[in-house]
Amino acid sequence: MKSNVITVITKKEAEILGLNRRILDESPDLVAVVGTDFLFYYVNPSYARVHGLRPFDIKGKHCTDFLGEDIFKDVVRPRLEKCLAGEDVNYQEWYRFPKTDPVYMDVRYMPLTGTQKGVQRIAIILRDITYLRMAEEERLEREKLQTVIELAGTYNHEINNPLCSLGGYVELLKIGESDPKKLELIEKAGQDLRRIADVTKKIGEATSIRKVDYPGGDSILDVSHVNERQEAGMK
């Protein structure tokens, strides 16, 4: 004969349980609890909200009913099974929820044990860390740009030395030359050298670099670009 077990808790324990429930309900993190049967036993309002639903719309449903067979089979179930074996699962991934823009989430699957042996429930916690991801990407981009600027400065120095010598040689070629055709070619060579000198000067003064599209689907650095602070200073 099966007996009913009544668990008696103190008032203090009840207050703690109520406080924990309130924290979960008001948390901006997405929290869900899934059983070994892969049914949702709890979802907080934040979890339901991003899906355009209410908590009771999800509670009691199987993961496949809510997430779809393919996503559950290929993505969710393998992680749940690891968790059922007692393993904490943690990863970061981009998500596109029905009611939000794409967000970068830190996701954790936590095995929950009860009075019985083994894992009884799985807590799933998703935290929006998009701002951290974007900040990291911006930091890496700044580091890349700084490396490019420093490298450009090095090349600029290496180019300028022979460039000055070539400019001097071009001027020497003009001395005593009377052939109009040769003088025209010498002048064109001088113009090209001055153009190169202008580009290297801008590279040496650059504090920001931007890319422009190039025929063939590639992109190149826009060496004609003078950063906004330089432009403001010249006005």
C-alpha positions in Angstrom: 0.0 0.0 0.0 1.4 3.4 -1.0 1.6 5.9 1.8 1.4 9.6 1.5 4.4 11.5 2.9 3.8 15.0 4.3 6.8 17.2 4.6 6.6 19.8 7.4 8.6 23.0 7.0 9.2 25.8 9.4 8.0 29.4 8.9 11.6 30.4 8.4 12.1 27.8 5.7 8.8 28.9 4.0 10.1 32.5 4.0 13.3 31.4 2.4 11.5 29.3 -0.2 9.2 32.3 -1.0 12.2 34.6 -1.3 14.0 32.2 -3.7 10.9 32.0 -5.8 10.6 35.8 -5.9 14.2 36.1 -6.9 13.7 33.6 -9.8 10.5 35.3 -10.9 12.1 38.8 -11.0 15.4 37.7 -12.4 16.4 39.1 -15.9 18.1 35.7 -16.5 16.1 33.1 -18.4 15.5 30.2 -16.0 13.8 26.9 -16.6 13.7 23.6 -14.8 13.3 20.4 -16.9 12.7 16.9 -15.5 14.2 13.5 -16.5 11.1 13.1 -18.7 12.1 16.3 -20.5 9.0 18.1 -19.4 9.2 21.8 -18.3 8.5 21.9 -14.5 9.2 25.6 -14.1 10.0 28.6 -16.3 10.4 32.1 -15.0 8.6 35.1 -16.6 11.8 36.2 -18.4 12.2 32.9 -20.1 8.6 32.9 -21.2 8.7 36.6 -22.2 11.4 36.2 -24.9 9.2 33.6 -26.5 6.1 35.8 -26.4 4.4 33.4 -24.0 3.4 33.2 -20.3 5.0 30.7 -17.9 1.9 28.5 -17.8 1.9 28.3 -21.6 5.2 26.4 -21.3 5.0 24.6 -18.0 4.1 20.9 -18.4 5.1 20.8 -22.1 7.7 18.4 -23.5 10.8 20.0 -24.9 9.9 18.8 -28.4 6.5 20.5 -28.2 8.2 23.8 -27.4 11.5 23.7 -29.2 10.8 21.4 -32.1 12.0 17.9 -32.8 15.1 18.8 -34.7 16.5 21.4 -32.2 15.7 19.1 -29.3 17.3 16.0 -30.9 20.4 17.7 -32.3 21.1 20.5 -29.8 19.2 20.2 -26.5 19.0 16.5 -25.8 22.7 15.8 -25.9 23.3 18.5 -23.4 20.5 17.4 -21.1 21.8 13.8 -21.2 25.3 15.0 -20.1 23.6 16.9 -17.3 21.5 13.8 -16.3 24.9 12.0 -16.0 25.9 14.6 -13.4 27.9 16.9 -15.6 27.6 20.7 -15.5 27.2 22.0 -19.1 28.2 25.6 -20.0 28.6 27.3 -23.3 28.0 30.6 -25.1 26.0 31.0 -28.3 24.0 33.5 -30.3 20.2 33.1 -30.0 17.4 34.5 -32.0 14.2 34.5 -29.9 10.8 35.5 -31.4 10.5 38.6 -29.3 14.1 39.9 -29.2 17.0 40.9 -31.5 19.8 38.4 -31.7 21.5 38.0 -28.3 24.6 36.4 -27.2 23.8 34.1 -24.2 25.9 32.4 -21.6 24.0 29.1 -21.0 24.4 26.7 -18.1 22.7 23.3 -17.5 22.9 22.4 -13.8 22.0 18.9 -12.5 19.7 19.0 -9.5 19.6 16.2 -7.0 16.8 15.5 -4.6 16.2 13.0 -1.7 16.3 10.2 -4.2 19.5 8.9 -5.8 20.7 10.6 -9.0 19.7 13.7 -10.9 16.0 14.5 -10.5 15.8 17.8 -12.4 17.9 20.0 -14.6 18.1 23.8 -14.1 18.7 25.7 -17.3 20.0 29.3 -16.9 20.5 31.7 -19.8 22.2 35.1 -19.2 22.4 37.8 -21.8 26.0 38.7 -22.2 25.7 40.5 -25.6 27.2 43.7 -24.2 30.3 41.7 -23.0 30.6 40.0 -26.4 30.4 43.3 -28.3 32.9 45.0 -25.9 35.3 42.1 -26.5 34.9 42.3 -30.3 35.5 46.1 -30.1 38.6 45.6 -28.0 40.0 43.0 -30.5 39.2 45.3 -33.4 41.0 48.2 -31.7 44.0 46.0 -31.2 44.0 44.9 -34.8 43.8 48.5 -36.0 46.6 49.5 -33.7 48.7 46.8 -35.1 47.9 47.9 -38.6 48.7 51.5 -37.8 52.0 50.6 -36.2 52.9 48.3 -39.1 52.0 51.1 -41.6 54.2 53.5 -39.7 57.1 51.1 -39.9 56.6 50.7 -43.7 56.2 54.4 -44.0 59.6 55.0 -42.5 61.2 52.3 -44.7 59.6 53.8 -47.9 60.4 57.4 -47.1 64.2 57.0 -47.2 64.5 55.6 -50.7 61.7 57.9 -51.8 63.7 61.0 -50.9 66.6 59.7 -52.8 64.5 59.1 -55.9 63.1 62.6 -55.7 66.7 63.9 -55.7 67.6 61.8 -58.7 64.6 63.0 -60.6 65.6 66.6 -60.0 69.1 65.9 -61.2 67.8 64.4 -64.4 66.3 67.8 -65.3 69.7 69.5 -65.3 70.9 70.0 -68.8 68.0 68.2 -70.3 66.5 69.9 -73.3 64.4 67.1 -74.9 60.7 68.1 -74.3 59.6 64.4 -74.3 62.2 63.4 -71.7 61.4 66.4 -69.6 57.7 65.5 -69.8 58.5 61.9 -68.5 60.7 63.3 -65.8 57.9 65.6 -64.7 55.5 62.7 -64.6 57.9 60.7 -62.5 58.2 63.6 -60.1 54.4 63.8 -59.8 54.1 60.1 -59.0 56.8 60.4 -56.4 55.0 63.4 -54.8 51.8 61.3 -54.8 53.6 58.4 -53.1 55.0 60.9 -50.6 51.5 62.3 -49.9 50.1 58.8 -49.2 53.0 57.8 -46.9 52.6 61.1 -45.0 48.9 60.3 -44.4 49.8 56.8 -43.3 52.3 58.1 -40.9 49.8 60.6 -39.4 46.9 58.1 -39.2 45.2 57.3 -35.9 42.3 55.4 -37.4 41.9 53.2 -40.5 38.9 52.2 -42.4 38.3 49.6 -45.1 36.8 50.1 -48.6 35.4 47.7 -51.1 37.8 46.7 -53.9 36.8 45.0 -57.2 36.7 41.3 -57.0 34.9 41.2 -53.6 38.0 42.1 -51.5 38.5 45.0 -49.2 41.5 47.3 -48.8 42.6 49.9 -46.4 41.5 53.4 -47.4 44.9 55.3 -47.3 43.2 58.5 -48.5 41.3 58.6 -45.3 42.2 61.2 -42.7 40.6 60.6 -39.3 37.9 62.8 -38.0 40.1 64.4 -35.3 42.7 65.4 -37.9 40.0 66.9 -40.1 38.5 68.9 -37.2 42.0 70.2 -36.3 42.5 71.5 -39.8 39.3 73.5 -39.9 
